[in-house]
Each structure stands twice: as structure tokens, then as C-alpha cells.
């Protein structure tokens, strides 16, 4: 196994582990899902991993967390919504971070907007079969997650800046 592949496996396993551990910790302190703790390491991963790795880890982590801990629930299918949002968050962050010459803010803002947009759209689509008003379900999902978006905007640039100072965490240019 190539050294870079091994590094990416370890990094993505760490981010997936954080995505499984952070939500119960947030819930135990009463902060719950408002801070989107599962999505935070998936978004950070977008700045540290290539697009394919970040998107795949983003898609798998919510499903693994749902299966292992029941958070997010597999039914109603919130785990699927978060799986799509995690894949988009990681993939968009990874792609735009590299395309913008490693500029954090454009990639971060676009990733958050795209990820929340996917979550809104999927919650809208899934609401009707679940007997919920689509507009209310979508709006509730977005409004409830605003503290999490603020946390992402505060934490991710700090983590990426710290990672830049540690050569071992920086991403190789290729996929």
C-alpha cells in the first residue's frame, strides 16, 4: 500500500470516528443536533482529503453512525439526508479548496450552502410521504441547524490553518 493511501485511510477513519463520537458527546451535554456535530469532522475532512475520499467518508459516516448509535435515525430517514449532506459538504469543500488555490473561505461557504441546500431539498421531498408539510420540514431543518453552521464557520478555518502548519496533515495535490 502506498504511503499516501495509508495516510488517507487513517485520516478518513479518524474523521469517521469523530463523526461517530461527537454527536453522543453533544447530546450528553444538552447541545444535541442543533450544532450539527456529525457534520463538523466531515466538513474538515474536505479540506484535508481529495474529493473522492471526502465525499465517500461524508456519505458513509451518517449511515454508520445511524446503524451503530441510532443517531441520526435510519427511520424517519434522517441518516439518508445527512449522508447526502455529508457527501456534498466534503466533496464541495475538497474540490473548491483545491480549485481556488487553497482558499478556505470560498470553499467553506460554498460547501455549507450546498450541503444545507441538499438537506433542505431532501427534507422537502421526504416530508410529504411522512405526513409532514414540506415547507415546514425544510425550514425547520435549516433553522435548527443555524448554530451548527456558525460553529462550522468558526472552527473549520482554525483547524485548516493548524493543519497547514503540520506538513503530515496536508493533502497531496493528486487524488
LINCOR-V505235 format. One record per pair of residues at least 12 apart in sequence whose C-alpha atoms are under 10 Angstrom apart, sorted by the first residue. I is the first residue (numbers start at 1). J is the second residue. D is the distance in Angstrom with one decimal. If there is no record, write none. Layout:
[[I:J:D] [I:J:D]]
//
This chain:
[[4:171:9.0] [4:172:7.8] [4:174:10.0] [4:175:9.8] [5:175:9.6] [7:49:9.8] [7:168:8.7] [7:169:8.5] [7:171:9.5] [8:48:8.9] [8:49:6.9] [8:50:8.7] [8:53:7.7] [8:54:9.7] [8:169:9.3] [8:171:8.7] [8:172:9.8] [9:49:9.8] [9:53:8.7] [11:45:8.1] [11:48:8.2] [11:49:8.0] [11:53:9.8] [11:169:8.2] [12:41:9.5] [12:42:8.9] [12:45:7.1] [12:46:9.9] [12:48:9.1] [12:49:7.8] [12:53:7.3] [12:54:7.6] [12:56:9.3] [12:57:6.5] [12:58:9.4] [12:61:9.9] [13:57:8.2] [13:61:9.6] [14:41:8.9] [14:45:9.5] [15:38:9.7] [15:39:9.9] [15:40:9.1] [15:41:5.4] [15:42:6.4] [15:43:9.4] [15:44:8.2] [15:45:6.6] [15:54:9.5] [15:57:7.9] [15:58:9.1] [15:61:8.6] [16:38:8.9] [16:39:9.9] [16:41:7.5] [16:42:7.4] [16:45:9.2] [16:57:6.6] [16:58:8.1] [16:60:8.1] [16:61:5.5] [16:62:8.8] [16:64:8.6] [16:65:8.8] [17:38:9.8] [17:41:9.0] [17:61:8.2] [17:64:9.7] [17:65:9.1] [18:37:8.9] [18:38:7.7] [18:39:9.6] [18:40:8.8] [18:41:6.3] [18:42:8.8] [18:61:9.3] [19:36:9.9] [19:37:7.1] [19:38:4.5] [19:39:6.8] [19:40:7.5] [19:41:6.0] [19:42:7.1] [19:57:9.8] [19:58:9.2] [19:61:6.4] [19:62:7.6] [19:64:9.3] [19:65:7.5] [20:37:9.1] [20:38:6.8] [20:41:9.7] [20:61:7.2] [20:62:7.9] [20:63:9.9] [20:64:7.7] [20:65:5.3] [20:66:8.8] [20:68:8.3] [20:69:8.0] [20:71:8.7] [21:37:9.0] [21:38:8.2] [21:65:8.7] [21:69:9.5] [22:36:9.3] [22:37:5.7] [22:38:6.3] [22:39:9.4] [22:40:8.9] [22:41:8.8] [23:35:9.0] [23:36:7.8] [23:37:5.2] [23:38:5.7] [23:39:9.3] [23:40:10.0] [23:65:9.0] [23:69:9.5] [23:71:7.6] [23:72:8.9] [24:37:8.9] [24:38:9.4] [24:69:8.3] [24:71:8.1] [25:37:8.8] [26:38:9.6] [27:71:10.0] [31:147:10.0] [33:71:9.4] [33:72:9.0] [33:144:8.1] [33:145:7.5] [33:147:9.5] [33:148:8.1] [34:141:9.3] [34:142:9.8] [34:143:8.9] [34:144:5.5] [34:145:5.0] [34:146:7.2] [34:147:6.0] [34:148:5.8] [34:149:9.1] [35:144:8.5] [35:145:6.3] [35:146:7.6] [35:147:5.3] [35:148:3.5] [35:149:7.3] [35:150:8.3] [35:151:6.8] [35:152:8.6] [36:82:9.7] [36:144:9.2] [36:145:6.4] [36:146:8.9] [36:147:8.0] [36:148:4.8] [36:149:7.6] [36:150:10.0] [36:151:8.5] [36:152:8.6] [37:148:7.3] [37:151:9.1] [37:152:9.2] [38:58:9.5] [38:61:8.1] [38:62:7.2] [38:65:8.6] [38:71:9.2] [38:72:8.9] [38:82:8.6] [38:86:8.6] [38:148:9.9] [39:58:7.9] [39:61:9.0] [39:62:8.5] [39:82:7.9] [39:83:9.4] [39:85:8.2] [39:86:6.2] [39:87:9.7] [39:89:8.1] [39:90:9.1] [39:115:9.7] [39:148:8.7] [39:149:9.6] [39:152:8.6] [40:86:9.2] [40:89:9.5] [40:90:9.9] [40:148:8.2] [40:149:9.1] [40:151:8.3] [40:152:6.2] [40:153:9.9] [40:155:8.5] [40:156:7.8] [41:57:9.9] [41:58:8.9] [41:61:9.8] [41:86:9.5] [41:90:9.2] [41:152:9.4] [41:156:8.8] [42:54:7.1] [42:55:8.5] [42:56:9.9] [42:57:7.2] [42:58:5.4] [42:59:9.1] [42:61:8.1] [42:62:9.7] [42:85:9.7] [42:86:6.2] [42:87:8.1] [42:88:9.7] [42:89:7.1] [42:90:5.8] [42:91:9.5] [42:93:9.7] [43:55:9.6] [43:58:8.0] [43:85:9.9] [43:86:7.4] [43:87:9.1] [43:88:9.1] [43:89:5.6] [43:90:5.1] [43:91:8.7] [43:92:9.2] [43:93:6.9] [43:94:8.8] [43:108:8.2] [43:111:7.9] [43:112:8.4] [43:115:9.6] [43:152:8.0] [43:156:7.6] [44:89:9.1] [44:90:7.6] [44:93:8.4] [44:94:9.2] [44:108:9.2] [44:152:8.7] [44:155:8.9] [44:156:5.9] [44:157:8.7] [44:159:7.4] [44:160:7.3] [45:57:8.4] [45:58:8.4] [45:89:9.2] [45:90:6.3] [45:91:9.2] [45:93:8.5] [45:94:7.9] [45:156:9.6] [45:160:9.5] [46:58:8.7] [46:86:9.7] [46:87:9.4] [46:88:9.5] [46:89:7.2] [46:90:4.1] [46:91:6.2] [46:92:7.4] [46:93:4.9] [46:94:4.3] [46:95:8.0] [46:96:9.4] [46:97:8.2] [46:98:10.0] [46:107:9.3] [46:108:9.2] [46:111:9.0] [46:160:10.0] [47:90:7.8] [47:91:9.3] [47:92:9.6] [47:93:6.1] [47:94:5.3] [47:95:8.8] [47:96:9.2] [47:97:6.6] [47:98:8.5] [47:102:8.5] [47:103:9.9] [47:104:8.0] [47:107:8.7] [47:108:8.8] [47:156:8.8] [47:157:9.5] [47:159:9.4] [47:160:6.8] [47:163:9.2] [47:170:8.7] [47:171:8.0] [48:90:9.5] [48:93:9.4] [48:94:7.5] [48:97:9.5] [48:159:9.9] [48:160:7.8] [48:163:8.0] [48:164:9.4] [48:169:6.8] [48:170:6.1] [48:171:5.4] [48:172:9.0] [49:90:8.6] [49:91:9.2] [49:93:9.6] [49:94:6.6] [49:95:9.7] [49:169:9.1] [49:170:8.3] [49:171:5.9] [49:172:8.3] [49:173:9.6] [49:174:9.8] [49:175:8.4] [50:90:9.0] [50:91:8.1] [50:93:9.5] [50:94:5.9] [50:95:7.6] [50:97:9.9] [50:98:8.8] [50:171:7.2] [50:172:8.1] [50:173:8.1] [50:174:7.3] [50:175:5.3] [51:87:9.4] [51:88:9.8] [51:90:7.1] [51:91:4.9] [51:92:7.5] [51:93:8.0] [51:94:5.0] [51:95:5.7] [51:96:9.3] [51:97:9.8] [51:98:9.3] [51:174:9.8] [51:175:7.3] [52:87:9.2] [52:90:8.8] [52:91:6.9] [52:94:8.7] [52:95:9.3] [52:175:7.4] [53:87:9.5] [53:90:8.4] [53:91:8.2] [53:94:9.1] [53:175:8.4] [54:86:8.7] [54:87:7.0] [54:88:8.9] [54:89:8.4] [54:90:4.7] [54:91:5.6] [54:92:8.9] [54:93:8.5] [54:94:6.8] [54:95:9.5] [55:83:9.5] [55:84:9.0] [55:85:9.5] [55:86:7.1] [55:87:4.1] [55:88:6.4] [55:89:7.5] [55:90:5.0] [55:91:4.6] [55:92:8.2] [55:93:9.4] [55:94:8.5] [55:95:10.0] [56:83:9.4] [56:84:10.0] [56:86:8.7] [56:87:6.3] [56:88:9.6] [56:90:8.3] [56:91:8.3] [57:83:9.2] [57:86:7.9] [57:87:7.1] [57:90:7.9] [57:91:9.5] [58:82:8.6] [58:83:6.4] [58:84:7.7] [58:85:7.7] [58:86:4.1] [58:87:4.2] [58:88:7.5] [58:89:7.3] [58:90:5.9] [58:91:8.0] [59:79:9.5] [59:80:8.5] [59:81:9.6] [59:82:7.8] [59:83:4.3] [59:84:5.9] [59:85:7.7] [59:86:5.5] [59:87:4.6] [59:88:8.3] [59:89:9.5] [59:90:8.8] [59:91:9.8] [60:79:9.7] [60:80:9.7] [60:82:9.7] [60:83:6.5] [60:84:9.3] [60:86:8.4] [60:87:8.2] [61:79:9.2] [61:82:9.0] [61:83:7.1] [61:86:7.9] [61:87:9.3] [62:74:9.3] [62:78:9.0] [62:79:5.5] [62:80:7.5] [62:81:8.8] [62:82:6.0] [62:83:5.2] [62:84:9.0] [62:85:9.4] [62:86:7.6] [62:87:9.7] [63:78:9.5] [63:79:5.7] [63:80:7.0] [63:81:9.8] [63:82:8.3] [63:83:6.5] [64:79:9.0] [64:83:9.6] [65:79:8.3] [66:78:8.9] [66:79:6.1] [66:80:9.4] [67:79:9.1] [76:126:8.9] [76:127:9.6] [76:130:7.8] [77:122:9.9] [77:123:9.2] [77:126:8.1] [77:130:9.8] [78:119:9.3] [78:122:9.4] [78:123:8.2] [78:126:9.4] [80:119:9.4] [80:122:8.8] [80:123:9.9] [81:115:9.9] [81:118:7.9] [81:119:5.7] [81:120:8.8] [81:121:9.1] [81:122:6.1] [81:123:7.0] [81:126:9.1] [82:115:9.0] [82:116:9.6] [82:118:9.1] [82:119:6.9] [82:122:9.5] [82:123:10.0] [83:119:9.2] [84:115:7.9] [84:116:10.0] [84:118:7.0] [84:119:7.3] [84:122:8.6] [85:111:9.5] [85:112:9.1] [85:114:8.1] [85:115:4.7] [85:116:6.8] [85:117:8.3] [85:118:5.9] [85:119:5.7] [85:120:9.4] [85:122:9.2] [86:111:9.7] [86:112:9.9] [86:115:7.0] [86:116:9.6] [86:118:9.6] [86:119:9.4] [87:115:8.1] [87:118:10.0] [88:111:7.0] [88:112:8.8] [88:113:9.8] [88:114:6.8] [88:115:5.4] [88:116:9.1] [88:117:9.6] [88:118:7.7] [88:119:9.7] [89:107:9.6] [89:108:8.6] [89:109:10.0] [89:110:8.7] [89:111:4.9] [89:112:6.3] [89:113:8.7] [89:114:7.0] [89:115:5.1] [89:116:8.5] [89:118:9.5] [90:108:9.8] [90:111:7.4] [90:112:9.5] [90:115:8.8] [91:111:7.9] [91:115:9.7] [92:107:7.1] [92:108:8.5] [92:109:9.8] [92:110:7.2] [92:111:5.1] [92:112:8.7] [92:113:9.9] [92:114:7.7] [92:115:8.4] [93:105:9.7] [93:106:8.8] [93:107:5.0] [93:108:6.0] [93:109:8.6] [93:110:7.4] [93:111:5.2] [93:112:8.4] [93:114:9.7] [93:115:9.9] [94:107:7.7] [94:108:9.4] [94:111:8.8] [94:171:9.9] [95:107:7.9] [95:111:9.5] [96:108:8.5] [96:110:8.1] [96:111:8.3] [97:110:10.0] [97:111:9.7] [98:171:9.7] [98:173:8.0] [98:174:9.9] [103:157:9.9] [104:156:8.6] [104:157:6.6] [104:160:7.8] [104:161:8.9] [105:153:8.6] [105:156:9.5] [105:157:7.6] [108:152:8.6] [108:153:7.4] [108:156:7.9] [108:157:8.3] [109:149:9.7] [109:152:9.6] [109:153:7.9] [112:149:7.3] [112:152:8.3] [112:153:8.7] [113:149:9.4] [116:138:9.9] [116:141:8.8] [116:142:6.9] [116:145:8.8] [116:146:9.9] [116:149:9.0] [117:138:9.5] [117:142:8.7] [119:138:7.8] [119:141:7.7] [119:142:8.0] [120:134:9.5] [120:135:9.1] [120:137:8.2] [120:138:4.9] [120:139:7.4] [120:140:9.1] [120:141:6.8] [120:142:6.7] [121:134:9.3] [121:135:9.8] [121:137:10.0] [121:138:7.1] [122:134:9.7] [122:137:9.9] [122:138:8.2] [123:135:8.9] [123:136:9.5] [123:137:6.2] [123:138:5.4] [123:139:9.1] [123:140:9.5] [123:141:7.6] [123:142:9.8] [124:136:8.3] [124:137:6.3] [124:138:5.3] [124:139:8.8] [124:141:9.6] [125:137:9.5] [125:138:9.0] [126:138:9.6]]
//
